[in-house]
Each structure stands twice: as structure tokens, then as C-alpha cells.
Amino acid sequence: MCLALPSRVVALLDDDQAKVDLGGVTKAISLALVEDVAVGDYVIVHVGYALTKVDPAEAEKTLALFAQMEAAGTSA
């Protein structure tokens, strides 16, 4: 199963690329499908591509829910 997760843009790179952070993991992604992305924005990432920008409050809410699910899974 693949999930498209919100990730925070930490750097803009050449050739429509960006570096994003998701829970301490940093990776390069393509911005070819999304316009006007800035450092600090949240984007939905799937298979190495940013699909859309996300409201920061919604992104934080989603990430908090995933953290709760992870914590519940490790305490069982």
C-alpha cells in the first residue's frame, strides 16, 4: 500500500526539484506538477512527486494523526 503524505519543503533545488522533510527523513522530490512552491510550504508527495500544496494547519493535523497511529502500534 502506498500513502501520499504531507511533507514540508526545506529547500528549493534546480530543475523543478525540492528537498522535503517528513518526520526527520529528507529526500529530493519533483515539483513539476505544482506551481509556486516556497520553502516552508507543505506538499502532498507520492512516488517522488509533489501532487498539490496543502494548508499548513491541515498538514500538521494529518501528521499528528499519523504519529498517534504509530505510537499506538508500537505500544501494543
PyMOL Python script that loads the backbone (N, CA, C, O; Angstrom):
from pymol import cmd

cmd.read_pdbstr("""\
ATOM      1  N   MET A   1       0.846  -1.168   0.000  1.00  0.00           N
ATOM      2  CA  MET A   1       0.000   0.000   0.000  1.00  0.00           C
ATOM      3  C   MET A   1       0.895   1.237   0.000  1.00  0.00           C
ATOM      4  O   MET A   1       1.901   1.287   0.708  1.00  0.00           O
ATOM      5  N   CYS A   2       0.523   2.219  -0.792  1.00  0.00           N
ATOM      6  CA  CYS A   2       1.259   3.478  -0.859  1.00  0.00           C
ATOM      7  C   CYS A   2       0.401   4.589  -0.278  1.00  0.00           C
ATOM      8  O   CYS A   2      -0.811   4.630  -0.490  1.00  0.00           O
ATOM      9  N   LEU A   3       1.035   5.477   0.447  1.00  0.00           N
ATOM     10  CA  LEU A   3       0.344   6.626   1.016  1.00  0.00           C
ATOM     11  C   LEU A   3       0.946   7.907   0.467  1.00  0.00           C
ATOM     12  O   LEU A   3       2.160   8.014   0.296  1.00  0.00           O
ATOM     13  N   ALA A   4       0.094   8.868   0.194  1.00  0.00           N
ATOM     14  CA  ALA A   4       0.558  10.200  -0.175  1.00  0.00           C
ATOM     15  C   ALA A   4       0.503  11.041   1.095  1.00  0.00           C
ATOM     16  O   ALA A   4      -0.575  11.279   1.640  1.00  0.00           O
ATOM     17  N   LEU A   5       1.655  11.487   1.563  1.00  0.00           N
ATOM     18  CA  LEU A   5       1.751  12.159   2.857  1.00  0.00           C
ATOM     19  C   LEU A   5       2.179  13.612   2.708  1.00  0.00           C
ATOM     20  O   LEU A   5       2.916  13.947   1.781  1.00  0.00           O
ATOM     21  N   PRO A   6       1.723  14.483   3.614  1.00  0.00           N
ATOM     22  CA  PRO A   6       2.201  15.861   3.574  1.00  0.00           C
ATOM     23  C   PRO A   6       3.650  15.944   4.042  1.00  0.00           C
ATOM     24  O   PRO A   6       4.036  15.329   5.035  1.00  0.00           O
ATOM     25  N   SER A   7       4.430  16.708   3.313  1.00  0.00           N
ATOM     26  CA  SER A   7       5.842  16.911   3.635  1.00  0.00           C
ATOM     27  C   SER A   7       6.146  18.397   3.554  1.00  0.00           C
ATOM     28  O   SER A   7       5.584  19.109   2.722  1.00  0.00           O
ATOM     29  N   ARG A   8       7.039  18.864   4.423  1.00  0.00           N
ATOM     30  CA  ARG A   8       7.414  20.285   4.453  1.00  0.00           C
ATOM     31  C   ARG A   8       8.614  20.519   3.549  1.00  0.00           C
ATOM     32  O   ARG A   8       9.613  19.806   3.637  1.00  0.00           O
ATOM     33  N   VAL A   9       8.516  21.517   2.684  1.00  0.00           N
ATOM     34  CA  VAL A   9       9.609  21.874   1.786  1.00  0.00           C
ATOM     35  C   VAL A   9      10.678  22.592   2.600  1.00  0.00           C
ATOM     36  O   VAL A   9      10.404  23.606   3.242  1.00  0.00           O
ATOM     37  N   VAL A  10      11.908  22.055   2.570  1.00  0.00           N
ATOM     38  CA  VAL A  10      13.001  22.659   3.334  1.00  0.00           C
ATOM     39  C   VAL A  10      14.019  23.358   2.440  1.00  0.00           C
ATOM     40  O   VAL A  10      14.817  24.161   2.926  1.00  0.00           O
ATOM     41  N   ALA A  11      14.003  23.063   1.132  1.00  0.00           N
ATOM     42  CA  ALA A  11      14.922  23.725   0.199  1.00  0.00           C
ATOM     43  C   ALA A  11      14.399  23.574  -1.217  1.00  0.00           C
ATOM     44  O   ALA A  11      13.820  22.548  -1.575  1.00  0.00           O
ATOM     45  N   LEU A  12      14.609  24.606  -2.014  1.00  0.00           N
ATOM     46  CA  LEU A  12      14.303  24.530  -3.436  1.00  0.00           C
ATOM     47  C   LEU A  12      15.596  24.249  -4.175  1.00  0.00           C
ATOM     48  O   LEU A  12      16.618  24.883  -3.913  1.00  0.00           O
ATOM     49  N   LEU A  13      15.553  23.301  -5.097  1.00  0.00           N
ATOM     50  CA  LEU A  13      16.721  22.888  -5.856  1.00  0.00           C
ATOM     51  C   LEU A  13      16.529  23.249  -7.324  1.00  0.00           C
ATOM     52  O   LEU A  13      15.459  23.716  -7.715  1.00  0.00           O
ATOM     53  N   ASP A  14      17.550  23.037  -8.130  1.00  0.00           N
ATOM     54  CA  ASP A  14      17.457  23.287  -9.567  1.00  0.00           C
ATOM     55  C   ASP A  14      16.523  22.287 -10.232  1.00  0.00           C
ATOM     56  O   ASP A  14      16.186  21.252  -9.656  1.00  0.00           O
ATOM     57  N   ASP A  15      16.110  22.612 -11.454  1.00  0.00           N
ATOM     58  CA  ASP A  15      15.341  21.701 -12.311  1.00  0.00           C
ATOM     59  C   ASP A  15      14.021  21.246 -11.695  1.00  0.00           C
ATOM     60  O   ASP A  15      13.699  20.059 -11.727  1.00  0.00           O
ATOM     61  N   ASP A  16      13.252  22.186 -11.133  1.00  0.00           N
ATOM     62  CA  ASP A  16      11.936  21.856 -10.550  1.00  0.00           C
ATOM     63  C   ASP A  16      12.015  20.766  -9.492  1.00  0.00           C
ATOM     64  O   ASP A  16      11.151  19.892  -9.425  1.00  0.00           O
ATOM     65  N   GLN A  17      13.041  20.820  -8.677  1.00  0.00           N
ATOM     66  CA  GLN A  17      13.214  19.854  -7.593  1.00  0.00           C
ATOM     67  C   GLN A  17      13.167  20.595  -6.259  1.00  0.00           C
ATOM     68  O   GLN A  17      13.409  21.800  -6.191  1.00  0.00           O
ATOM     69  N   ALA A  18      12.853  19.856  -5.213  1.00  0.00           N
ATOM     70  CA  ALA A  18      12.877  20.407  -3.858  1.00  0.00           C
ATOM     71  C   ALA A  18      13.329  19.326  -2.905  1.00  0.00           C
ATOM     72  O   ALA A  18      13.246  18.134  -3.203  1.00  0.00           O
ATOM     73  N   LYS A  19      13.807  19.759  -1.759  1.00  0.00           N
ATOM     74  CA  LYS A  19      14.127  18.837  -0.673  1.00  0.00           C
ATOM     75  C   LYS A  19      13.005  18.986   0.342  1.00  0.00           C
ATOM     76  O   LYS A  19      12.665  20.100   0.742  1.00  0.00           O
ATOM     77  N   VAL A  20      12.422  17.846   0.764  1.00  0.00           N
ATOM     78  CA  VAL A  20      11.334  17.869   1.736  1.00  0.00           C
ATOM     79  C   VAL A  20      11.706  17.063   2.965  1.00  0.00           C
ATOM     80  O   VAL A  20      12.564  16.181   2.921  1.00  0.00           O
ATOM     81  N   ASP A  21      11.036  17.391   4.069  1.00  0.00           N
ATOM     82  CA  ASP A  21      11.233  16.685   5.330  1.00  0.00           C
ATOM     83  C   ASP A  21       9.921  16.034   5.738  1.00  0.00           C
ATOM     84  O   ASP A  21       8.868  16.670   5.746  1.00  0.00           O
ATOM     85  N   LEU A  22      10.006  14.766   6.072  1.00  0.00           N
ATOM     86  CA  LEU A  22       8.853  14.046   6.601  1.00  0.00           C
ATOM     87  C   LEU A  22       9.314  13.242   7.797  1.00  0.00           C
ATOM     88  O   LEU A  22       9.915  12.177   7.655  1.00  0.00           O
ATOM     89  N   GLY A  23       9.030  13.759   8.962  1.00  0.00           N
ATOM     90  CA  GLY A  23       9.386  13.052  10.180  1.00  0.00           C
ATOM     91  C   GLY A  23      10.869  12.810  10.339  1.00  0.00           C
ATOM     92  O   GLY A  23      11.276  11.762  10.842  1.00  0.00           O
ATOM     93  N   GLY A  24      11.687  13.763   9.916  1.00  0.00           N
ATOM     94  CA  GLY A  24      13.129  13.622  10.047  1.00  0.00           C
ATOM     95  C   GLY A  24      13.812  12.978   8.856  1.00  0.00           C
ATOM     96  O   GLY A  24      15.041  12.944   8.795  1.00  0.00           O
ATOM     97  N   VAL A  25      13.045  12.472   7.918  1.00  0.00           N
ATOM     98  CA  VAL A  25      13.599  11.899   6.691  1.00  0.00           C
ATOM     99  C   VAL A  25      13.565  12.981   5.621  1.00  0.00           C
ATOM    100  O   VAL A  25      12.515  13.565   5.351  1.00  0.00           O
ATOM    101  N   THR A  26      14.720  13.245   5.013  1.00  0.00           N
ATOM    102  CA  THR A  26      14.823  14.261   3.975  1.00  0.00           C
ATOM    103  C   THR A  26      15.070  13.586   2.639  1.00  0.00           C
ATOM    104  O   THR A  26      15.914  12.697   2.522  1.00  0.00           O
ATOM    105  N   LYS A  27      14.313  14.026   1.621  1.00  0.00           N
ATOM    106  CA  LYS A  27      14.530  13.467   0.287  1.00  0.00           C
ATOM    107  C   LYS A  27      14.226  14.508  -0.772  1.00  0.00           C
ATOM    108  O   LYS A  27      13.505  15.476  -0.528  1.00  0.00           O
ATOM    109  N   ALA A  28      14.786  14.295  -1.949  1.00  0.00           N
ATOM    110  CA  ALA A  28      14.541  15.183  -3.080  1.00  0.00           C
ATOM    111  C   ALA A  28      13.303  14.696  -3.823  1.00  0.00           C
ATOM    112  O   ALA A  28      13.109  13.497  -4.024  1.00  0.00           O
ATOM    113  N   ILE A  29      12.468  15.657  -4.227  1.00  0.00           N
ATOM    114  CA  ILE A  29      11.259  15.331  -4.976  1.00  0.00           C
ATOM    115  C   ILE A  29      11.146  16.263  -6.174  1.00  0.00           C
ATOM    116  O   ILE A  29      11.857  17.265  -6.265  1.00  0.00           O
ATOM    117  N   SER A  30      10.251  15.925  -7.089  1.00  0.00           N
ATOM    118  CA  SER A  30       9.977  16.762  -8.248  1.00  0.00           C
ATOM    119  C   SER A  30       8.817  17.703  -7.954  1.00  0.00           C
ATOM    120  O   SER A  30       7.821  17.309  -7.347  1.00  0.00           O
ATOM    121  N   LEU A  31       8.957  18.953  -8.392  1.00  0.00           N
ATOM    122  CA  LEU A  31       7.882  19.942  -8.291  1.00  0.00           C
ATOM    123  C   LEU A  31       7.226  20.191  -9.646  1.00  0.00           C
ATOM    124  O   LEU A  31       6.516  21.183  -9.813  1.00  0.00           O
ATOM    125  N   ALA A  32       7.452  19.309 -10.608  1.00  0.00           N
ATOM    126  CA  ALA A  32       6.975  19.512 -11.972  1.00  0.00           C
ATOM    127  C   ALA A  32       5.455  19.652 -12.068  1.00  0.00           C
ATOM    128  O   ALA A  32       4.954  20.257 -13.016  1.00  0.00           O
ATOM    129  N   LEU A  33       4.722  19.108 -11.112  1.00  0.00           N
ATOM    130  CA  LEU A  33       3.260  19.114 -11.181  1.00  0.00           C
ATOM    131  C   LEU A  33       2.606  20.220 -10.350  1.00  0.00           C
ATOM    132  O   LEU A  33       1.384  20.365 -10.371  1.00  0.00           O
ATOM    133  N   VAL A  34       3.413  21.004  -9.615  1.00  0.00           N
ATOM    134  CA  VAL A  34       2.871  22.017  -8.701  1.00  0.00           C
ATOM    135  C   VAL A  34       3.586  23.345  -8.939  1.00  0.00           C
ATOM    136  O   VAL A  34       4.807  23.383  -9.093  1.00  0.00           O
ATOM    137  N   GLU A  35       2.823  24.425  -8.968  1.00  0.00           N
ATOM    138  CA  GLU A  35       3.407  25.751  -9.182  1.00  0.00           C
ATOM    139  C   GLU A  35       3.510  26.530  -7.876  1.00  0.00           C
ATOM    140  O   GLU A  35       2.796  26.253  -6.912  1.00  0.00           O
ATOM    141  N   ASP A  36       4.404  27.500  -7.863  1.00  0.00           N
ATOM    142  CA  ASP A  36       4.530  28.468  -6.767  1.00  0.00           C
ATOM    143  C   ASP A  36       4.759  27.831  -5.402  1.00  0.00           C
ATOM    144  O   ASP A  36       4.093  28.185  -4.429  1.00  0.00           O
ATOM    145  N   VAL A  37       5.685  26.906  -5.330  1.00  0.00           N
ATOM    146  CA  VAL A  37       6.038  26.274  -4.060  1.00  0.00           C
ATOM    147  C   VAL A  37       7.208  27.039  -3.453  1.00  0.00           C
ATOM    148  O   VAL A  37       8.166  27.374  -4.150  1.00  0.00           O
ATOM    149  N   ALA A  38       7.129  27.312  -2.157  1.00  0.00           N
ATOM    150  CA  ALA A  38       8.180  28.035  -1.442  1.00  0.00           C
ATOM    151  C   ALA A  38       8.654  27.206  -0.256  1.00  0.00           C
ATOM    152  O   ALA A  38       7.961  26.300   0.207  1.00  0.00           O
ATOM    153  N   VAL A  39       9.843  27.533   0.224  1.00  0.00           N
ATOM    154  CA  VAL A  39      10.356  26.883   1.432  1.00  0.00           C
ATOM    155  C   VAL A  39       9.360  27.137   2.563  1.00  0.00           C
ATOM    156  O   VAL A  39       8.893  28.259   2.753  1.00  0.00           O
ATOM    157  N   GLY A  40       9.045  26.085   3.305  1.00  0.00           N
ATOM    158  CA  GLY A  40       8.075  26.172   4.390  1.00  0.00           C
ATOM    159  C   GLY A  40       6.689  25.690   4.009  1.00  0.00           C
ATOM    160  O   GLY A  40       5.877  25.381   4.881  1.00  0.00           O
ATOM    161  N   ASP A  41       6.407  25.622   2.701  1.00  0.00           N
ATOM    162  CA  ASP A  41       5.118  25.094   2.248  1.00  0.00           C
ATOM    163  C   ASP A  41       5.033  23.601   2.527  1.00  0.00           C
ATOM    164  O   ASP A  41       6.051  22.917   2.628  1.00  0.00           O
ATOM    165  N   TYR A  42       3.814  23.109   2.650  1.00  0.00           N
ATOM    166  CA  TYR A  42       3.576  21.672   2.738  1.00  0.00           C
ATOM    167  C   TYR A  42       3.014  21.203   1.407  1.00  0.00           C
ATOM    168  O   TYR A  42       2.164  21.863   0.809  1.00  0.00           O
ATOM    169  N   VAL A  43       3.498  20.061   0.953  1.00  0.00           N
ATOM    170  CA  VAL A  43       3.008  19.459  -0.283  1.00  0.00           C
ATOM    171  C   VAL A  43       2.672  17.997  -0.022  1.00  0.00           C
ATOM    172  O   VAL A  43       3.257  17.358   0.853  1.00  0.00           O
ATOM    173  N   ILE A  44       1.725  17.481  -0.789  1.00  0.00           N
ATOM    174  CA  ILE A  44       1.431  16.052  -0.754  1.00  0.00           C
ATOM    175  C   ILE A  44       2.400  15.382  -1.714  1.00  0.00           C
ATOM    176  O   ILE A  44       2.471  15.742  -2.889  1.00  0.00           O
ATOM    177  N   VAL A  45       3.149  14.401  -1.208  1.00  0.00           N
ATOM    178  CA  VAL A  45       4.163  13.711  -2.007  1.00  0.00           C
ATOM    179  C   VAL A  45       3.741  12.267  -2.223  1.00  0.00           C
ATOM    180  O   VAL A  45       3.336  11.572  -1.291  1.00  0.00           O
ATOM    181  N   HIS A  46       3.844  11.834  -3.471  1.00  0.00           N
ATOM    182  CA  HIS A  46       3.568  10.438  -3.813  1.00  0.00           C
ATOM    183  C   HIS A  46       4.550  10.029  -4.900  1.00  0.00           C
ATOM    184  O   HIS A  46       4.689  10.713  -5.913  1.00  0.00           O
ATOM    185  N   VAL A  47       5.215   8.933  -4.688  1.00  0.00           N
ATOM    186  CA  VAL A  47       6.227   8.353  -5.592  1.00  0.00           C
ATOM    187  C   VAL A  47       7.195   9.400  -6.143  1.00  0.00           C
ATOM    188  O   VAL A  47       7.516   9.400  -7.332  1.00  0.00           O
ATOM    189  N   GLY A  48       7.656  10.292  -5.261  1.00  0.00           N
ATOM    190  CA  GLY A  48       8.694  11.239  -5.631  1.00  0.00           C
ATOM    191  C   GLY A  48       8.223  12.521  -6.282  1.00  0.00           C
ATOM    192  O   GLY A  48       9.047  13.333  -6.703  1.00  0.00           O
ATOM    193  N   TYR A  49       6.915  12.726  -6.375  1.00  0.00           N
ATOM    194  CA  TYR A  49       6.364  13.934  -6.984  1.00  0.00           C
ATOM    195  C   TYR A  49       5.468  14.664  -5.997  1.00  0.00           C
ATOM    196  O   TYR A  49       4.674  14.041  -5.293  1.00  0.00           O
ATOM    197  N   ALA A  50       5.594  15.981  -5.947  1.00  0.00           N
ATOM    198  CA  ALA A  50       4.628  16.791  -5.212  1.00  0.00           C
ATOM    199  C   ALA A  50       3.374  16.853  -6.067  1.00  0.00           C
ATOM    200  O   ALA A  50       3.435  17.225  -7.238  1.00  0.00           O
ATOM    201  N   LEU A  51       2.233  16.490  -5.484  1.00  0.00           N
ATOM    202  CA  LEU A  51       0.979  16.477  -6.231  1.00  0.00           C
ATOM    203  C   LEU A  51       0.181  17.760  -6.054  1.00  0.00           C
ATOM    204  O   LEU A  51      -0.481  18.216  -6.986  1.00  0.00           O
ATOM    205  N   THR A  52       0.240  18.345  -4.859  1.00  0.00           N
ATOM    206  CA  THR A  52      -0.505  19.565  -4.567  1.00  0.00           C
ATOM    207  C   THR A  52       0.038  20.207  -3.297  1.00  0.00           C
ATOM    208  O   THR A  52       0.659  19.543  -2.467  1.00  0.00           O
ATOM    209  N   LYS A  53      -0.202  21.499  -3.159  1.00  0.00           N
ATOM    210  CA  LYS A  53       0.128  22.176  -1.907  1.00  0.00           C
ATOM    211  C   LYS A  53      -1.000  21.930  -0.915  1.00  0.00           C
ATOM    212  O   LYS A  53      -2.149  21.720  -1.303  1.00  0.00           O
ATOM    213  N   VAL A  54      -0.655  21.959   0.383  1.00  0.00           N
ATOM    214  CA  VAL A  54      -1.621  21.688   1.442  1.00  0.00           C
ATOM    215  C   VAL A  54      -1.581  22.822   2.459  1.00  0.00           C
ATOM    216  O   VAL A  54      -0.518  23.371   2.750  1.00  0.00           O
ATOM    217  N   ASP A  55      -2.739  23.165   2.992  1.00  0.00           N
ATOM    218  CA  ASP A  55      -2.830  24.139   4.063  1.00  0.00           C
ATOM    219  C   ASP A  55      -1.975  23.661   5.236  1.00  0.00           C
ATOM    220  O   ASP A  55      -2.089  22.503   5.639  1.00  0.00           O
ATOM    221  N   PRO A  56      -1.124  24.519   5.789  1.00  0.00           N
ATOM    222  CA  PRO A  56      -0.239  24.091   6.885  1.00  0.00           C
ATOM    223  C   PRO A  56      -0.976  23.494   8.082  1.00  0.00           C
ATOM    224  O   PRO A  56      -0.498  22.524   8.671  1.00  0.00           O
ATOM    225  N   ALA A  57      -2.117  24.048   8.451  1.00  0.00           N
ATOM    226  CA  ALA A  57      -2.867  23.513   9.595  1.00  0.00           C
ATOM    227  C   ALA A  57      -3.358  22.096   9.307  1.00  0.00           C
ATOM    228  O   ALA A  57      -3.298  21.229  10.180  1.00  0.00           O
ATOM    229  N   GLU A  58      -3.842  21.856   8.091  1.00  0.00           N
ATOM    230  CA  GLU A  58      -4.299  20.513   7.715  1.00  0.00           C
ATOM    231  C   GLU A  58      -3.134  19.532   7.670  1.00  0.00           C
ATOM    232  O   GLU A  58      -3.267  18.382   8.089  1.00  0.00           O
ATOM    233  N   ALA A  59      -1.991  19.987   7.160  1.00  0.00           N
ATOM    234  CA  ALA A  59      -0.809  19.119   7.099  1.00  0.00           C
ATOM    235  C   ALA A  59      -0.375  18.716   8.503  1.00  0.00           C
ATOM    236  O   ALA A  59      -0.101  17.542   8.754  1.00  0.00           O
ATOM    237  N   GLU A  60      -0.310  19.677   9.418  1.00  0.00           N
ATOM    238  CA  GLU A  60       0.096  19.381  10.798  1.00  0.00           C
ATOM    239  C   GLU A  60      -0.896  18.432  11.469  1.00  0.00           C
ATOM    240  O   GLU A  60      -0.496  17.535  12.211  1.00  0.00           O
ATOM    241  N   LYS A  61      -2.177  18.627  11.212  1.00  0.00           N
ATOM    242  CA  LYS A  61      -3.214  17.756  11.771  1.00  0.00           C
ATOM    243  C   LYS A  61      -3.036  16.325  11.261  1.00  0.00           C
ATOM    244  O   LYS A  61      -3.107  15.374  12.039  1.00  0.00           O
ATOM    245  N   THR A  62      -2.809  16.175   9.971  1.00  0.00           N
ATOM    246  CA  THR A  62      -2.608  14.850   9.378  1.00  0.00           C
ATOM    247  C   THR A  62      -1.364  14.184   9.942  1.00  0.00           C
ATOM    248  O   THR A  62      -1.396  13.003  10.290  1.00  0.00           O
ATOM    249  N   LEU A  63      -0.268  14.927  10.035  1.00  0.00           N
ATOM    250  CA  LEU A  63       0.971  14.362  10.569  1.00  0.00           C
ATOM    251  C   LEU A  63       0.811  13.954  12.030  1.00  0.00           C
ATOM    252  O   LEU A  63       1.371  12.945  12.457  1.00  0.00           O
ATOM    253  N   ALA A  64       0.051  14.731  12.795  1.00  0.00           N
ATOM    254  CA  ALA A  64      -0.202  14.379  14.198  1.00  0.00           C
ATOM    255  C   ALA A  64      -1.001  13.084  14.296  1.00  0.00           C
ATOM    256  O   ALA A  64      -0.734  12.258  15.169  1.00  0.00           O
ATOM    257  N   LEU A  65      -1.972  12.899  13.417  1.00  0.00           N
ATOM    258  CA  LEU A  65      -2.756  11.659  13.410  1.00  0.00           C
ATOM    259  C   LEU A  65      -1.885  10.453  13.074  1.00  0.00           C
ATOM    260  O   LEU A  65      -2.021   9.397  13.692  1.00  0.00           O
ATOM    261  N   PHE A  66      -0.993  10.604  12.100  1.00  0.00           N
ATOM    262  CA  PHE A  66      -0.084   9.505  11.760  1.00  0.00           C
ATOM    263  C   PHE A  66       0.842   9.192  12.927  1.00  0.00           C
ATOM    264  O   PHE A  66       1.142   8.025  13.180  1.00  0.00           O
ATOM    265  N   ALA A  67       1.299  10.217  13.643  1.00  0.00           N
ATOM    266  CA  ALA A  67       2.162   9.996  14.811  1.00  0.00           C
ATOM    267  C   ALA A  67       1.401   9.242  15.900  1.00  0.00           C
ATOM    268  O   ALA A  67       1.965   8.364  16.553  1.00  0.00           O
ATOM    269  N   GLN A  68       0.131   9.578  16.100  1.00  0.00           N
ATOM    270  CA  GLN A  68      -0.687   8.865  17.085  1.00  0.00           C
ATOM    271  C   GLN A  68      -0.865   7.400  16.693  1.00  0.00           C
ATOM    272  O   GLN A  68      -0.781   6.512  17.541  1.00  0.00           O
ATOM    273  N   MET A  69      -1.110   7.152  15.410  1.00  0.00           N
ATOM    274  CA  MET A  69      -1.271   5.767  14.949  1.00  0.00           C
ATOM    275  C   MET A  69       0.018   4.979  15.137  1.00  0.00           C
ATOM    276  O   MET A  69      -0.007   3.818  15.545  1.00  0.00           O
ATOM    277  N   GLU A  70       1.144   5.618  14.838  1.00  0.00           N
ATOM    278  CA  GLU A  70       2.431   4.947  15.015  1.00  0.00           C
ATOM    279  C   GLU A  70       2.675   4.631  16.487  1.00  0.00           C
ATOM    280  O   GLU A  70       3.116   3.532  16.823  1.00  0.00           O
ATOM    281  N   ALA A  71       2.391   5.584  17.359  1.00  0.00           N
ATOM    282  CA  ALA A  71       2.588   5.368  18.794  1.00  0.00           C
ATOM    283  C   ALA A  71       1.677   4.259  19.311  1.00  0.00           C
ATOM    284  O   ALA A  71       2.099   3.450  20.137  1.00  0.00           O
ATOM    285  N   ALA A  72       0.454   4.215  18.844  1.00  0.00           N
ATOM    286  CA  ALA A  72      -0.482   3.172  19.272  1.00  0.00           C
ATOM    287  C   ALA A  72      -0.022   1.802  18.795  1.00  0.00           C
ATOM    288  O   ALA A  72      -0.193   0.803  19.494  1.00  0.00           O
ATOM    289  N   GLY A  73       0.561   1.760  17.608  1.00  0.00           N
ATOM    290  CA  GLY A  73       1.046   0.489  17.067  1.00  0.00           C
ATOM    291  C   GLY A  73       2.268  -0.032  17.784  1.00  0.00           C
ATOM    292  O   GLY A  73       2.450  -1.246  17.881  1.00  0.00           O
ATOM    293  N   THR A  74       3.110   0.850  18.289  1.00  0.00           N
ATOM    294  CA  THR A  74       4.333   0.408  18.967  1.00  0.00           C
ATOM    295  C   THR A  74       4.098   0.092  20.435  1.00  0.00           C
ATOM    296  O   THR A  74       4.926  -0.568  21.062  1.00  0.00           O
ATOM    297  N   SER A  75       2.982   0.550  20.995  1.00  0.00           N
ATOM    298  CA  SER A  75       2.717   0.275  22.408  1.00  0.00           C
ATOM    299  C   SER A  75       1.891  -0.992  22.607  1.00  0.00           C
ATOM    300  O   SER A  75       1.657  -1.406  23.743  1.00  0.00           O
ATOM    301  N   ALA A  76       1.455  -1.599  21.529  1.00  0.00           N
ATOM    302  CA  ALA A  76       0.609  -2.804  21.640  1.00  0.00           C
ATOM    303  C   ALA A  76       1.433  -4.045  21.905  1.00  0.00           C
ATOM    304  O   ALA A  76       0.881  -5.139  22.025  1.00  0.00           O
TER     305      ALA A  76
END
""", "prot")
cmd.dss("prot")
cmd.show_as("cartoon", "prot")
cmd.util.cbc("prot")
cmd.orient("prot")
